Amino acid sequence: MKKFFSNRMQSLIIGVGVAGVLGAAYFSFIVLPQNSAVSTATQNVANSGSPTTNLAPEALNITVYRTPTCGCCKGWVEHIQKNGFQVTDIVKPESEIQTIRQKYNLPSDLTSCHTSEIGGYLVEGHIPVADVKRLIAQKPDVAGISVPGMPIGTPGMEMGDRQQSFDVFAFEKDGQTRVFNSYKF
């Protein structure tokens, strides 16, 4: 009986140890990379092409409009806050956010899940911080910039090291668009 108990206890201890190792590996390689606040690859996107112009702190005041159920929008807000922006985060129904987009004449094919206003411009979607800073530093004659949809790997849309190529578009009040910046992966 003593030998049976001893063998059973050893098996149990080994089983618990193996489960612990497997659990830690799963967490480290699967859960953590997909839920980390900013992956290395996304940090590179966020900082690439960052303008060297020093912006006054008041230039970094941004108002973000998002729906109450959007988690990736909240992720983008946290991302820009970590990069020096002072955020007024306003939760609104989609219909009210659409009214703000119409004010700037955002083309429907350039919409995303959240909308922001900064320095007289509309900033739509998961735009890297460097592009927002470039917009307000250079002050081009456009209504705003947009990353349509929700490309994987953009700030707020991190999924480990997975990244999707995307363009940042500038748009004018008359509906004309052009590429403001491109990210190819």
Residue pairs with C-beta under 8 A, 6 or more apart in sequence:
33 39
33 160
33 161
34 158
34 159
34 160
36 158
36 160
37 75
37 78
37 79
37 82
37 158
38 46
38 79
38 82
38 155
38 158
39 153
39 158
39 160
39 161
40 161
41 153
41 161
41 163
41 185
42 153
42 154
42 155
42 158
42 163
45 128
45 153
45 154
45 155
45 163
45 183
46 79
46 83
46 128
46 129
46 130
46 155
47 128
47 129
47 130
48 128
48 130
48 183
49 130
49 131
49 134
49 181
50 129
50 130
50 133
51 130
51 133
51 134
51 137
51 138
53 133
53 137
55 133
55 136
55 137
57 84
57 86
59 119
59 136
59 137
60 84
60 85
60 86
60 118
60 136
61 85
61 86
61 88
61 118
62 80
62 85
62 86
62 87
62 88
62 116
62 117
62 118
62 123
62 132
63 87
63 88
63 90
63 116
63 117
63 118
64 73
64 76
64 77
64 80
64 87
64 88
64 89
64 90
64 114
64 115
64 116
65 90
65 91
65 92
65 96
65 97
65 100
65 114
65 115
65 116
65 117
66 73
66 74
66 77
66 89
66 90
66 91
66 92
66 97
66 113
66 114
66 115
67 73
67 91
67 92
67 93
67 94
67 97
67 113
67 114
68 91
70 113
70 114
72 113
72 126
72 150
72 156
72 157
73 113
73 114
73 156
74 156
75 155
75 156
75 157
75 158
76 114
76 126
76 155
76 156
77 87
77 89
77 156
78 156
79 129
79 155
79 156
80 87
80 129
80 132
80 155
81 87
83 129
85 129
85 132
97 114
97 115
100 115
100 117
100 122
101 111
101 115
101 122
101 124
103 122
104 121
104 122
104 143
104 144
104 171
104 173
105 143
105 171
105 172
105 173
105 174
105 175
106 115
106 122
106 124
106 143
106 144
106 146
106 171
107 171
107 175
107 177
109 148
110 124
110 146
110 148
110 169
110 171
110 177
111 124
111 125
111 146
111 148
112 124
112 125
112 126
112 146
112 147
112 148
112 149
112 150
113 125
113 150
114 124
114 125
115 122
115 123
115 124
116 122
116 123
116 124
117 123
118 132
118 135
118 136
119 135
119 136
119 139
121 135
121 136
121 142
121 143
121 144
121 145
122 143
122 144
122 145
122 146
123 132
123 135
123 144
123 145
123 146
124 144
124 145
124 146
124 147
124 148
125 146
125 147
125 148
125 149
125 150
125 154
126 147
126 150
126 151
126 154
126 155
126 156
126 157
127 145
127 146
127 147
127 154
127 155
127 168
128 154
128 155
128 168
128 181
128 183
129 155
131 145
131 168
131 180
131 181
132 145
134 181
135 144
135 145
135 180
140 170
141 172
142 170
142 171
142 172
143 171
143 172
143 173
144 170
144 171
145 168
145 169
145 170
145 171
145 180
146 168
146 169
146 171
147 154
147 166
147 167
147 168
147 169
148 169
150 157
151 157
151 164
151 165
151 166
152 159
152 162
152 163
152 164
153 159
153 162
153 163
153 164
153 185
154 164
154 166
163 183
163 185
164 185
165 182
165 183
165 184
165 185
166 182
166 183
167 179
167 180
167 181
167 182
167 183
168 179
168 180
168 181
168 182
168 183
169 177
169 178
169 179
169 180
170 177
170 178
170 179
170 180
171 177
